[in-house]
Amino acid sequence: MNSGPALLFDKSQAEAPASPKRARLFYTGAAALLLILMLLGFQQFYLHGKAFPNRELTPPIRTLLILHGTAMSAWMLLFLVQPLLIVAGNRRVHMMLGRVGAVLAACIVFLGLRVAIGAAQVNPPDMRLWGLAPKQFMAIPLAAILLFAGFVFAGVWNRRRPEVHRPMMLLAVLAAIPAALDRIDAIQSLYRGTVWGTIFGPFFSMLVIGLFFFVAKRLMTRSWDWRFATGYTGLVVASALTMQLAATSAWGHFASFLLR
C-alpha cells in the first residue's frame, strides 16, 4: 500500500543531488556566454587597440582605458575560472582566487569611476549618446560601476553561502556588461529608438539576458532563485531610474561638481 509514496520518495532522493550540479553548470555556462559577449563587444580594443566605433583611444584617458580594460578582462576570465574550479572540486583554489578577485574588483571600481568622469571631461559637448550629452551620459557608467560594486560586496560578504554568493557575483557582471553589449550593432540595433531603449537605454540588452538567465536557471535546477530575482528587480529599477535621472537638472548640477 505504501509503494506509491515510497517510489516518490526514492525519486526525489535520486534527483536531489542533481540540483547543485546543475546550478554549477548553469553558472559556468552563464560566465562563458558573458565572456564571449564581452570579447565581441570590445573586439576592436582587443584586436586593434581602438575604441568603438573604430576610433583611436582618447589620448588624455588612454592609459586609464587600457588599465580598466585589462582589469575587466581579468575579472571576466576569473569569473569563468571560478565555477570551473567548483565543478572540478577544487574549492581551496577557488577560495584563494576569491581573495584576488576582491582586490581586482576594488581596482575595477576605482578605474571605472575615473574612466566615467574622464570620458565626460574630454568628449565633445555636442556629442550625443542615447540622446544624452556627455555630462548627462556619465550617469550611466557611474550607475553601472556602483551596481557592480554593490553586488560584489554582497557576494564577498556571503562568500561562505553559495546560494547567495553565486547570484550576487552573476548580477555584478550583468551590471557591468552593458558597455560591451552597446558596442555590438546586431544587439543594440534591435531596441535603439524603441520604447525599451527610451526607458532603459543601453541597459536593456543586459536586462533581457538577465531574464534569460533567470528562466534558464529555473529550468535547469527546477527551483526559483528568489535572491537572483530580487537583485534582478533592483537592476531593472536602477536602470530605468538612471535614464530618468540623467536628464534632470539635479544630475546636471551634481555632474558639474564631479567634473570640476
C-alpha positions in Angstrom: 0.0 0.0 0.0 2.9 2.4 0.6 4.7 1.6 -2.7 3.5 4.8 -4.3 4.8 7.2 -1.7 8.0 5.1 -1.3 8.7 5.4 -5.1 8.1 9.1 -5.0 10.4 9.5 -2.0 13.1 7.4 -3.8 12.7 9.5 -6.9 13.1 12.8 -5.0 16.1 11.4 -3.2 17.7 10.5 -6.5 17.0 13.9 -8.1 18.1 16.0 -5.0 21.9 15.8 -5.7 21.4 16.8 -9.3 20.2 20.3 -8.5 23.6 21.6 -7.1 25.4 20.0 -10.0 23.1 21.7 -12.5 23.5 25.0 -10.7 27.3 24.8 -11.1 26.9 24.0 -14.8 24.5 26.9 -15.1 26.9 29.4 -13.7 29.7 28.0 -15.8 27.6 28.4 -18.9 26.5 31.9 -17.9 30.1 33.0 -17.3 31.2 31.6 -20.7 28.4 33.4 -22.5 29.1 36.8 -20.9 32.8 36.4 -21.6 32.0 35.8 -25.3 29.8 38.8 -25.4 32.5 41.0 -23.8 35.0 39.8 -26.4 32.6 40.6 -29.2 31.7 44.0 -27.9 35.3 45.1 -27.3 36.9 43.2 -30.3 38.2 46.5 -31.7 40.0 47.1 -28.5 41.5 43.6 -28.3 42.4 43.3 -31.9 43.4 46.8 -32.9 43.7 48.8 -29.7 40.9 51.1 -30.7 37.7 52.4 -29.2 34.2 51.9 -30.7 33.4 52.6 -33.5 37.0 52.2 -34.9 38.2 55.3 -33.1 41.6 55.9 -31.5 41.6 55.7 -27.8 41.1 59.3 -26.4 44.7 60.4 -25.6 44.0 62.2 -22.2 42.5 59.0 -20.8 44.2 56.4 -23.0 46.1 54.9 -20.1 43.0 54.7 -17.9 41.1 53.0 -20.7 43.8 50.4 -21.1 44.1 49.7 -17.4 40.4 49.5 -16.9 40.0 47.2 -20.0 42.8 45.0 -18.7 41.3 44.7 -15.2 37.8 44.0 -16.5 39.2 41.3 -18.9 41.0 39.7 -16.0 37.8 39.8 -14.0 35.8 38.1 -16.7 38.3 35.3 -17.1 38.3 34.8 -13.3 34.5 34.8 -13.4 34.7 31.8 -15.7 37.5 30.0 -13.9 35.8 30.1 -10.5 32.8 27.9 -11.3 35.0 25.6 -13.2 37.1 25.1 -10.1 34.0 24.3 -8.1 32.8 21.8 -10.8 36.3 20.2 -10.5 36.0 20.0 -6.7 39.0 22.4 -6.2 37.3 24.6 -3.6 40.6 25.6 -1.9 42.0 27.3 -5.0 38.5 28.8 -5.6 38.7 30.5 -2.2 42.3 31.6 -2.8 41.4 33.2 -6.1 38.4 34.8 -4.5 40.7 37.0 -2.4 42.5 38.0 -5.6 39.1 38.7 -7.1 38.1 41.0 -4.3 41.2 43.1 -4.8 40.7 43.1 -8.6 37.1 44.3 -8.1 38.2 47.2 -6.0 40.7 48.2 -8.8 37.8 47.9 -11.3 35.6 50.2 -9.3 38.3 52.8 -8.9 39.3 52.7 -12.5 35.7 52.6 -13.7 34.8 55.8 -11.8 37.9 57.5 -13.1 37.1 56.5 -16.7 33.4 57.6 -16.4 34.4 61.0 -15.2 37.4 61.4 -17.5 35.3 60.5 -20.6 32.7 63.2 -19.7 35.5 65.7 -19.4 37.2 65.0 -22.8 34.2 64.1 -25.0 32.9 67.0 -27.2 30.0 68.8 -25.5 27.8 68.3 -28.6 28.3 64.6 -28.7 25.2 62.5 -28.0 24.9 59.0 -26.6 21.4 57.6 -26.3 20.2 61.2 -26.7 22.3 62.4 -23.8 25.2 64.9 -23.6 28.5 63.6 -22.1 27.7 65.1 -18.7 24.3 63.5 -18.7 25.5 60.2 -20.1 28.1 60.0 -17.3 25.3 58.8 -15.0 25.1 55.5 -16.9 28.7 54.2 -16.4 28.7 55.6 -12.8 25.5 53.7 -12.1 26.8 50.5 -13.7 30.1 50.6 -11.7 28.3 51.4 -8.4 25.8 48.5 -9.0 28.8 46.3 -9.8 30.5 47.3 -6.5 27.3 46.7 -4.5 26.7 43.2 -5.9 30.4 42.2 -5.5 30.3 43.4 -1.9 27.2 41.4 -1.2 28.8 38.4 -2.9 32.1 38.7 -0.9 30.2 39.2 2.3 28.3 36.0 1.7 31.2 34.0 0.3 30.5 31.1 2.6 26.9 31.0 1.5 26.9 29.7 -2.1 23.1 30.2 -2.5 23.7 34.0 -2.0 27.3 34.3 -3.3 26.8 32.9 -6.7 23.8 35.0 -7.8 25.3 38.2 -6.4 28.5 37.7 -8.4 26.5 37.0 -11.6 24.4 40.1 -11.0 27.7 42.1 -10.6 28.9 41.0 -14.0 25.4 41.7 -15.5 25.6 45.3 -14.1 28.9 45.8 -15.9 28.2 44.1 -19.3 26.1 46.9 -20.9 29.3 48.6 -22.0 30.2 45.6 -24.2 26.6 44.9 -25.4 26.1 48.5 -26.5 29.1 48.0 -28.9 27.5 45.0 -30.7 25.5 46.6 -33.5 23.4 43.4 -34.0 22.2 43.6 -30.4 21.7 47.3 -29.7 20.1 48.0 -33.1 17.2 45.7 -32.0 15.9 48.2 -29.4 17.6 51.6 -30.1 14.8 54.0 -30.9 12.1 51.8 -29.4 10.2 52.4 -26.1 12.5 49.9 -24.4 15.6 51.9 -25.5 13.9 55.1 -24.2 13.1 53.7 -20.8 16.2 51.6 -20.2 18.8 52.9 -22.6 21.9 50.7 -23.0 20.8 48.7 -20.0 18.0 47.0 -21.9 20.0 44.2 -23.5 21.6 43.3 -20.2 18.1 43.1 -18.6 16.9 40.7 -21.4 20.0 38.5 -20.8 19.4 38.6 -17.1 15.8 37.4 -17.6 17.0 34.7 -19.8 19.4 33.5 -17.1 16.7 33.5 -14.5 14.4 31.3 -16.7 17.3 29.1 -17.7 18.3 28.5 -14.1 14.7 27.7 -13.2 14.5 25.1 -15.9 17.9 23.6 -15.1 17.6 23.4 -11.3 13.8 23.2 -11.0 13.8 25.8 -8.3 13.1 29.5 -8.1 16.1 31.7 -7.1 14.4 34.5 -5.2 17.8 36.1 -4.4 18.6 36.4 -8.0 15.1 37.6 -8.7 15.4 40.3 -6.0 18.7 41.5 -7.4 17.5 41.5 -10.9 14.5 43.6 -9.9 16.9 46.0 -8.4 18.8 46.2 -11.8 15.5 46.9 -13.6 14.5 49.7 -11.3 18.0 51.2 -11.2 18.3 51.1 -15.0 15.1 53.0 -15.5 15.8 55.5 -12.8 19.3 56.2 -14.1 18.0 57.1 -17.6 15.4 59.4 -16.0 17.9 60.9 -13.6 20.5 61.6 -16.3 18.3 64.2 -18.0 17.4 66.2 -14.8 18.8 69.5 -13.7 19.7 67.9 -10.3 22.0 65.5 -12.0 23.4 68.3 -14.2 24.5 70.2 -11.0 26.0 67.1 -9.4 27.8 66.1 -12.6 29.2 69.6 -12.8 30.5 69.2 -9.3 32.2 65.9 -10.2 33.8 67.4 -13.3 35.5 70.3 -11.6 
